[in-house]
Amino acid sequence: MIPLHGFGGTAPSPGLRLSAAAVVGLAATLGATVAMWRQSYGYVPPYVAAAALWREPPSEVSRSAADATHLAAGVAAGVVFEGLHLAAERLREALGVGELDVAGVTGGAELLAAALVVCLLYGVFSWLVFPRYGGNAFETRPATVRQGWALSAAVYGVGLVAGTAAVSGVLLG
């Protein structure tokens, strides 16, 4: 059974899938946070994202505002991930195309949705938010911050797929 997509042959409701994806998105964000803390300038993106929301320079953003923005973005991205996956399933069904099973753990549509979310997270931050709200970090070390964010976004994507498989194992187990 593909994760989060069937209980004894019965697919769970989209609402349940989206709710579970929000929890998985939060867990994946915590994993990405560990990766961010292990890098120099790795935790700059949450401050820059909060600066964009609160319209303050990153240096004036509180740690709690940066953390809240970071966690909320991760939860939202988890929901987007499952929304994309639901859309891909509907399209696949409409076209009469079968699911590509990857190692009996995940499907091709799920991997594609995760890749799209990672690209979206990286692209929106790196090319829209960071240049506009990055302040000193953008002026002095944009490549370092972008490289760190690319790694962290990739860790997040792996966390989405692994977390979805784990939740599925608990629910289906």
C-alpha positions as CSV (number, residue, x, y, z in Angstrom):
1,M,0.0,0.0,0.0
2,I,1.3,3.4,-0.8
3,P,1.7,5.6,2.3
4,L,-1.4,7.5,3.5
5,H,-3.3,6.3,0.5
6,G,-5.1,3.3,1.7
7,F,-6.4,1.5,4.8
8,G,-7.2,-2.1,3.9
9,G,-7.9,-1.0,0.3
10,T,-10.0,2.0,1.3
11,A,-8.5,5.4,0.7
12,P,-8.7,7.8,3.7
13,S,-10.5,11.1,3.2
14,P,-8.6,14.0,1.7
15,G,-9.2,15.8,5.0
16,L,-7.4,13.1,7.0
17,R,-4.6,13.0,4.5
18,L,-4.1,16.8,4.6
19,S,-4.3,16.7,8.4
20,A,-1.7,14.0,8.6
21,A,0.5,15.9,6.1
22,A,0.4,18.9,8.4
23,V,1.8,16.8,11.2
24,V,4.4,15.3,8.9
25,G,5.3,18.7,7.6
26,L,6.0,19.9,11.2
27,A,8.1,16.8,11.8
28,A,10.0,17.3,8.6
29,T,10.6,21.0,9.6
30,L,12.1,19.9,12.9
31,G,14.5,17.6,10.9
32,A,15.4,20.4,8.6
33,T,16.0,22.6,11.6
34,V,18.7,20.2,12.8
35,A,20.4,20.5,9.4
36,M,20.1,24.3,9.6
37,W,21.7,24.5,13.0
38,R,24.7,22.4,11.8
39,Q,25.6,24.9,9.1
40,S,27.2,28.3,9.4
41,Y,24.4,30.9,8.7
42,G,22.0,27.9,8.5
43,Y,19.3,29.5,10.6
44,V,19.2,32.8,8.6
45,P,16.2,31.8,6.5
46,P,13.7,31.8,9.4
47,Y,14.8,35.3,10.4
48,V,14.5,36.5,6.8
49,A,11.1,34.9,6.3
50,A,9.9,36.5,9.6
51,A,11.3,39.8,8.5
52,A,9.2,39.6,5.3
53,L,6.1,38.8,7.3
54,W,6.6,41.4,10.1
55,R,8.2,44.0,7.8
56,E,11.3,44.4,10.1
57,P,15.0,44.0,9.3
58,P,16.1,40.4,10.1
59,S,18.3,41.7,12.9
60,E,15.3,43.0,14.7
61,V,13.1,39.9,14.4
62,S,12.7,38.0,17.6
63,R,13.7,34.4,17.9
64,S,10.1,33.4,18.7
65,A,8.9,35.1,15.5
66,A,11.6,33.4,13.4
67,D,10.7,30.0,15.0
68,A,7.0,30.5,14.5
69,T,7.4,31.6,10.9
70,H,9.7,28.6,10.2
71,L,7.3,26.1,11.8
72,A,4.2,27.5,10.1
73,A,5.9,27.4,6.7
74,G,6.8,23.8,7.3
75,V,3.3,22.8,8.2
76,A,1.9,24.7,5.3
77,A,4.4,23.1,2.9
78,G,3.4,19.7,4.2
79,V,-0.2,20.4,3.3
80,V,0.9,21.7,-0.1
81,F,2.8,18.5,-0.6
82,E,-0.3,16.3,0.1
83,G,-2.4,18.7,-2.0
84,L,-0.1,18.2,-5.0
85,H,-0.1,14.5,-4.4
86,L,-3.9,14.4,-4.3
87,A,-4.0,16.4,-7.5
88,A,-1.5,14.0,-9.2
89,E,-3.6,11.0,-8.1
90,R,-6.8,12.6,-9.6
91,L,-4.9,13.3,-12.8
92,R,-3.5,9.8,-12.9
93,E,-6.9,8.3,-12.4
94,A,-8.5,10.5,-15.1
95,L,-5.8,9.5,-17.6
96,G,-6.1,5.8,-16.6
97,V,-2.4,5.6,-15.7
98,G,-1.2,3.3,-12.9
99,E,0.9,4.4,-9.9
100,L,4.7,3.9,-10.1
101,D,5.6,1.9,-7.0
102,V,9.1,2.9,-5.7
103,A,10.6,0.1,-3.5
104,G,7.2,-0.8,-2.1
105,V,7.4,2.3,0.1
106,T,6.3,5.3,-1.9
107,G,5.0,6.2,-5.3
108,G,6.2,8.3,-8.2
109,A,3.5,10.9,-7.6
110,E,4.6,11.3,-4.0
111,L,8.3,11.7,-4.9
112,L,7.3,14.3,-7.6
113,A,5.2,16.2,-5.1
114,A,8.1,16.2,-2.6
115,A,10.5,17.4,-5.3
116,L,8.1,20.2,-6.3
117,V,7.7,21.4,-2.7
118,V,11.5,21.4,-2.2
119,C,11.9,23.5,-5.4
120,L,9.1,25.8,-4.3
121,L,10.6,26.3,-0.8
122,Y,14.0,26.9,-2.2
123,G,12.9,29.1,-5.1
124,V,10.5,31.4,-3.2
125,F,13.0,32.0,-0.4
126,S,16.2,32.2,-2.5
127,W,14.9,34.3,-5.4
128,L,12.0,36.3,-4.0
129,V,12.2,36.7,-0.2
130,F,15.9,36.6,0.4
131,P,16.9,39.4,-2.1
132,R,14.2,41.7,-0.8
133,Y,14.4,41.1,3.0
134,G,17.8,39.4,3.5
135,G,19.5,42.6,4.7
136,N,23.1,42.1,5.6
137,A,23.0,38.4,5.0
138,F,22.0,38.9,1.4
139,E,24.6,41.7,0.9
140,T,27.6,39.8,2.4
141,R,27.0,36.0,1.9
142,P,24.1,35.2,-0.4
143,A,25.8,32.1,-1.9
144,T,26.4,30.6,1.6
145,V,22.9,31.2,2.8
146,R,21.4,29.8,-0.5
147,Q,23.6,26.7,-0.4
148,G,22.6,26.1,3.2
149,W,19.0,26.6,2.4
150,A,19.1,24.2,-0.6
151,L,20.5,21.5,1.7
152,S,17.9,22.2,4.4
153,A,15.1,22.2,1.9
154,A,16.3,18.8,0.6
155,V,16.4,17.5,4.1
156,Y,12.8,18.7,4.5
157,G,11.8,16.8,1.3
158,V,13.3,13.6,2.5
159,G,11.6,14.2,5.9
160,L,8.2,14.5,4.1
161,V,8.6,11.2,2.3
162,A,10.0,9.4,5.3
163,G,7.5,10.9,7.6
164,T,4.6,9.9,5.3
165,A,5.9,6.4,5.2
166,A,6.2,6.3,9.0
167,V,2.7,7.6,9.6
168,S,1.4,5.1,7.1
169,G,3.2,2.3,8.9
170,V,1.5,3.3,12.2
171,L,-1.9,3.7,10.6
172,L,-1.7,0.6,8.5
173,G,0.3,-1.5,10.9
